[in-house]
């Protein structure tokens, strides 16, 4: 029933539909990358720094690789990290935020203190430090770093929501029935916050897209993997903007912005769902009074 409500809310929101359309395009590109890409993204079979043409839509790199093929295959990594890191950060937010609110007492104080510590520390500099410490790691390293640095804001929001629900009658009824705390949290409390959890996931996925690109651009992670951030890294190191290959640097930047916009639009839509005060006022067209 709640899933049907969320689906109807998404369908009725222009922002949500626009964001879903953007994500659908990138998802199709990731799934059918082998069909869309005209060449192997790692193959150095072409003339270096070729201009855009029918054979190479976005030109070639300094090593003779097809830029468009790298762009298409890079979609897979960006979506994978966004989904996995966003999900991991959301799970941490739910476990820590909801548990702190429901358990109260010393558990609430300790978990809230942990959340406050991560909120005070700037996320991106912390991510840079952690990624630099594990330099050379691949996707798994980026996922762990992003999840560790991206859960605290969502945990604070979920704790506030759970506090407002903690003394509701349906939770009191579950306690009277003798249900365990874990059961009440997982099957009674969390399902009532579905829309807020989805909004937190979208926000975490957006952070993952931008953080991944930033970390890869400065050379952290595995720079030999095909990704939008690594494309920017190599384009910058080969001075693509001034060496006749501007699309090598511009194309992945545009894709990062579009994918981030897709997640942001969906996130705005779910914010409107969870907070009625943010919903736009729709005024119906009134009939003009008839002249006597």
C-alpha positions as CSV (number, residue, x, y, z in Angstrom):
1,X,0.0,0.0,0.0
2,X,2.8,2.4,0.9
3,X,4.7,1.5,-2.3
4,X,1.6,2.3,-4.3
5,X,1.4,5.7,-2.6
6,X,5.0,6.5,-3.4
7,X,4.6,5.4,-7.0
8,X,1.6,7.7,-7.4
9,X,3.4,10.6,-5.7
10,X,6.3,10.1,-8.1
11,X,4.0,10.0,-11.1
12,X,2.3,13.2,-10.0
13,X,5.6,15.2,-9.6
14,X,7.3,16.7,-12.6
15,X,10.6,16.9,-10.7
16,X,10.4,13.2,-9.9
17,X,9.5,12.2,-13.5
18,X,12.3,14.3,-14.9
19,X,14.8,12.7,-12.4
20,X,13.5,9.2,-13.2
21,X,13.9,9.8,-16.9
22,X,17.5,10.9,-16.5
23,X,18.3,7.9,-14.3
24,X,16.5,5.6,-16.8
25,X,18.7,6.9,-19.6
26,X,21.9,6.3,-17.7
27,X,20.7,2.9,-16.5
28,X,20.0,1.8,-20.1
29,X,23.5,3.0,-21.1
30,X,25.1,1.0,-18.3
31,X,23.2,-2.2,-19.0
32,X,23.7,-2.0,-22.8
33,X,27.2,-0.5,-22.8
34,X,28.5,-3.3,-24.9
35,X,25.9,-2.6,-27.6
36,X,26.1,1.2,-27.5
37,X,29.9,1.6,-27.3
38,X,31.6,1.3,-30.7
39,X,34.9,0.1,-29.3
40,X,36.7,-1.5,-26.4
41,X,37.2,1.4,-23.9
42,X,40.8,0.2,-23.1
43,X,41.9,-0.5,-26.7
44,X,44.6,1.8,-27.9
45,X,43.9,1.2,-31.5
46,X,43.3,4.7,-32.9
47,X,45.2,7.8,-33.7
48,X,45.8,9.9,-30.5
49,X,43.8,13.1,-29.9
50,X,41.6,12.7,-33.0
51,X,38.9,15.3,-33.4
52,X,35.2,14.2,-33.2
53,X,33.9,12.3,-36.2
54,X,31.4,9.8,-37.2
55,X,33.8,7.0,-36.2
56,X,34.7,8.7,-32.9
57,X,31.8,10.8,-31.7
58,X,33.8,12.5,-29.0
59,X,37.3,12.0,-30.4
60,X,40.1,10.0,-28.9
61,X,42.4,10.2,-25.9
62,X,46.1,10.8,-25.8
63,X,46.6,7.0,-25.8
64,X,44.3,6.4,-28.8
65,X,41.2,5.2,-26.9
66,X,37.7,6.1,-28.0
67,X,36.3,8.7,-25.6
68,X,32.6,7.9,-26.3
69,X,33.3,4.2,-25.4
70,X,35.0,5.2,-22.2
71,X,32.1,7.5,-21.3
72,X,29.5,4.8,-21.9
73,X,31.4,2.1,-19.9
74,X,32.1,4.7,-17.1
75,X,28.4,4.9,-16.5
76,X,28.5,1.4,-15.0
77,X,31.0,2.3,-12.3
78,X,29.2,5.6,-11.4
79,X,25.8,3.9,-11.0
80,X,27.3,1.0,-9.2
81,X,29.0,3.2,-6.6
82,X,26.0,5.5,-6.3
83,X,23.7,2.5,-5.6
84,X,25.9,0.5,-3.3
85,X,27.4,3.4,-1.4
86,X,24.1,5.1,-1.1
87,X,22.5,1.9,0.2
88,X,25.3,1.3,2.7
89,X,25.1,4.9,4.0
90,X,21.3,4.6,4.3
91,X,21.5,1.4,6.2
92,X,23.9,3.0,8.7
93,X,21.7,6.0,9.0
94,X,18.6,3.9,9.7
95,X,20.4,1.6,12.2
96,X,22.0,4.4,14.2
97,X,19.3,7.1,13.9
98,X,16.3,4.9,14.6
99,X,18.0,2.8,17.3
100,X,19.1,6.0,19.1
101,X,15.6,7.4,19.2
102,X,13.8,4.2,20.2
103,X,16.3,2.8,22.8
104,X,16.8,6.3,24.5
105,X,18.9,6.6,27.6
106,X,22.6,5.9,27.5
107,X,22.3,4.3,24.0
108,X,20.7,7.4,22.6
109,X,23.5,9.6,24.1
110,X,26.3,7.5,22.7
111,X,24.8,7.1,19.3
112,X,23.9,10.8,19.1
113,X,27.4,11.7,20.2
114,X,28.8,9.5,17.4
115,X,26.5,11.2,14.9
116,X,27.5,14.6,16.1
117,X,31.2,13.8,15.7
118,X,30.7,12.8,12.0
119,X,28.5,15.8,11.4
120,X,31.1,18.2,12.7
121,X,33.9,16.7,10.6
122,X,33.7,17.9,7.0
123,X,32.8,14.9,4.9
124,X,34.9,15.5,1.8
125,X,38.2,16.2,3.6
126,X,37.6,13.1,5.7
127,X,36.9,11.1,2.6
128,X,40.1,12.4,1.0
129,X,42.1,11.4,4.1
130,X,40.6,7.9,4.2
131,X,40.9,7.3,0.5
132,X,44.5,8.5,0.6
133,X,45.3,6.1,3.4
134,X,43.9,3.3,1.3
135,X,45.3,4.6,-2.0
136,X,45.2,2.2,-4.9
137,X,41.9,0.6,-3.8
138,X,39.2,0.1,-6.3
139,X,35.4,0.4,-6.2
140,X,35.2,-1.4,-2.8
141,X,37.4,1.2,-1.2
142,X,35.4,4.1,-2.6
143,X,32.2,2.5,-1.4
144,X,33.5,2.1,2.1
145,X,34.9,5.6,2.3
146,X,31.7,7.2,1.0
147,X,29.5,5.1,3.2
148,X,31.5,6.0,6.3
149,X,31.5,9.7,5.6
150,X,27.9,10.0,4.3
151,X,25.6,8.5,6.9
152,X,25.5,11.1,9.7
153,X,23.1,13.7,8.2
154,X,20.5,11.0,7.4
155,X,20.9,9.5,10.9
156,X,20.0,12.9,12.4
157,X,16.9,13.2,10.3
158,X,15.7,9.7,11.0
159,X,16.3,10.1,14.7
160,X,14.1,13.2,14.8
161,X,11.4,11.4,12.9
162,X,11.6,8.3,15.1
163,X,11.4,10.4,18.3
164,X,8.0,11.8,17.0
165,X,6.7,8.3,16.5
166,X,8.2,6.5,19.6
167,X,5.1,7.0,21.8
168,X,2.4,6.3,19.1
169,X,-0.3,3.9,19.9
170,X,0.7,1.2,17.4
171,X,4.1,1.0,19.0
172,X,2.6,0.8,22.5
173,X,0.4,-2.0,21.2
174,X,3.4,-3.9,19.9
175,X,5.1,-3.5,23.3
176,X,2.0,-4.7,25.1
177,X,2.0,-7.8,22.9
178,X,5.5,-8.6,24.1
179,X,7.3,-8.0,20.9
180,X,11.0,-7.6,21.1
181,X,12.7,-4.3,20.5
182,X,14.4,-5.4,17.3
183,X,11.1,-6.6,15.9
184,X,9.4,-3.4,16.8
185,X,12.2,-1.3,15.2
186,X,12.4,-3.4,12.0
187,X,8.8,-4.2,11.3
188,X,6.7,-1.5,13.1
189,X,8.8,1.7,13.2
190,X,10.9,1.7,10.1
191,X,8.1,0.9,7.6
192,X,6.3,4.1,8.7
193,X,9.3,6.2,7.5
194,X,9.7,4.7,4.1
195,X,9.5,7.9,2.1
196,X,12.0,9.6,4.4
197,X,14.4,6.6,4.0
198,X,14.1,6.8,0.2
199,X,14.8,10.5,0.3
200,X,17.9,9.8,2.4
201,X,19.1,7.1,0.0
202,X,18.7,9.5,-2.9
203,X,20.7,12.2,-1.1
204,X,23.4,9.6,-0.2
205,X,23.5,8.5,-3.8
206,X,23.9,12.1,-5.0
207,X,26.8,12.5,-2.5
208,X,28.4,9.3,-3.8
209,X,28.3,10.4,-7.4
210,X,30.0,13.7,-6.6
211,X,32.4,12.3,-4.0
212,X,33.5,9.5,-6.4
213,X,34.2,11.9,-9.2
214,X,36.1,14.3,-6.9
215,X,38.3,11.5,-5.3
216,X,39.1,10.0,-8.7
217,X,39.9,13.3,-10.2
218,X,42.6,14.0,-7.6
219,X,44.1,10.5,-8.2
220,X,42.6,8.5,-5.3
221,X,41.2,5.1,-6.0
222,X,42.3,3.0,-9.0
223,X,43.0,5.4,-11.8
224,X,43.3,2.6,-14.3
225,X,39.6,1.7,-14.0
226,X,37.2,3.2,-16.5
227,X,35.1,5.8,-14.7
228,X,34.0,9.4,-15.3
229,X,36.4,10.6,-12.5
230,X,39.4,8.8,-13.9
231,X,38.5,10.2,-17.4
232,X,38.8,13.7,-15.9
233,X,42.0,12.7,-14.1
234,X,43.7,11.6,-17.4
235,X,42.2,14.4,-19.4
236,X,43.6,17.0,-16.9
237,X,47.1,15.3,-16.8
238,X,47.2,15.3,-20.6
239,X,46.0,18.9,-20.9
240,X,43.0,17.9,-23.0
241,X,41.4,21.3,-23.0
242,X,44.5,22.9,-24.7
243,X,45.6,19.9,-26.7
244,X,42.7,19.6,-29.2
245,X,40.6,17.2,-27.1
246,X,38.2,19.3,-25.0
247,X,35.4,16.8,-25.1
248,X,37.6,14.3,-23.3
249,X,37.3,16.5,-20.2
250,X,33.9,18.2,-20.9
251,X,31.8,15.0,-21.6
252,X,32.4,13.2,-18.3
253,X,31.8,16.5,-16.4
254,X,28.5,16.9,-18.1
255,X,27.5,13.3,-17.4
256,X,28.4,13.7,-13.7
257,X,26.3,16.9,-13.5
258,X,23.3,15.2,-15.3
259,X,23.4,12.1,-13.1
260,X,23.7,14.3,-10.0
261,X,20.7,16.4,-11.2
262,X,18.7,13.2,-11.7
263,X,19.2,12.1,-8.1
264,X,18.7,15.7,-6.8
265,X,15.3,16.0,-8.7
266,X,14.1,12.8,-7.2
267,X,15.3,13.8,-3.8
268,X,13.4,17.1,-4.0
269,X,10.3,15.2,-5.0
270,X,10.5,12.9,-2.0
271,X,11.2,15.8,0.3
272,X,7.9,17.2,-0.8
273,X,6.3,13.9,-0.1
274,X,7.7,13.7,3.5
275,X,7.2,17.3,4.3
276,X,3.7,18.7,3.3
277,X,4.9,22.3,3.9
278,X,7.2,21.9,0.8
279,X,4.5,20.8,-1.5
280,X,3.6,23.4,-4.2
281,X,0.2,24.9,-3.9
282,X,-2.0,24.0,-6.9
283,X,-4.7,26.5,-7.5
284,X,-7.7,25.3,-9.5
285,X,-9.0,27.4,-12.3
286,X,-12.1,29.2,-11.0
287,X,-14.9,30.2,-13.3
288,X,-15.4,33.8,-14.1
289,X,-18.6,35.3,-12.8
290,X,-21.2,35.8,-15.5
291,X,-22.0,39.4,-16.5
292,X,-25.6,40.4,-15.7
